Amino acid sequence: MAQKNEGYAAWQWSSLLTIPGVDIGVGVFDINADYTGRFTSSGGKTV
């Protein structure tokens, strides 16, 4: 089971993730978790 980094609102694993066979023009993805919803929004409302 993955460890949840308690005490942090979010955690970034990498800003340079590549997925073989997936190319959206940029070529790299940011991979992170928003544990508290602080950085995730939908239509201007926190989800």
N, C-alpha and C positions, 0 to 999 in steps of 0.2 A: 504494500500500500504506500502511495506517495505521502511524503511528510508535508503537512500543511504548516507553513511558516507563521505560526502564531505571533501576534504582536505587530504584524505588518498589514497594511491595507491592501497591498498588491505585491506581486513578486514577478520579476522578469527573468526568464531563463535565458533568452537570447534575442538579439535584434537582427540576427543573421541566419535564421532557419531557412534551409532549402529543402524542397520536397521533390525528389526525382520525378520527372515527367510533368510537373506543374510549372507553368510559366505564364504569369499574368503581365509580363512586360518588365516588371521590376526584378523578379527572380529571387527575392528574399522576403521573408515574413518575420514579423515580431511575434514572439510567443510569450504569453504572460498569463497570470491569474489575478483576478480582482476579487479578493476574498470578502470585502465588505460592501461592494457595489459602488464604492466611491468614484471610480473612473468609468463605470459603465452606465450609459444612459440610453433611453429609448424615447424619442419624441420630446426631449427636454425633461423627462421625468426619470429619476433614478429607479432602476429595476431591481 
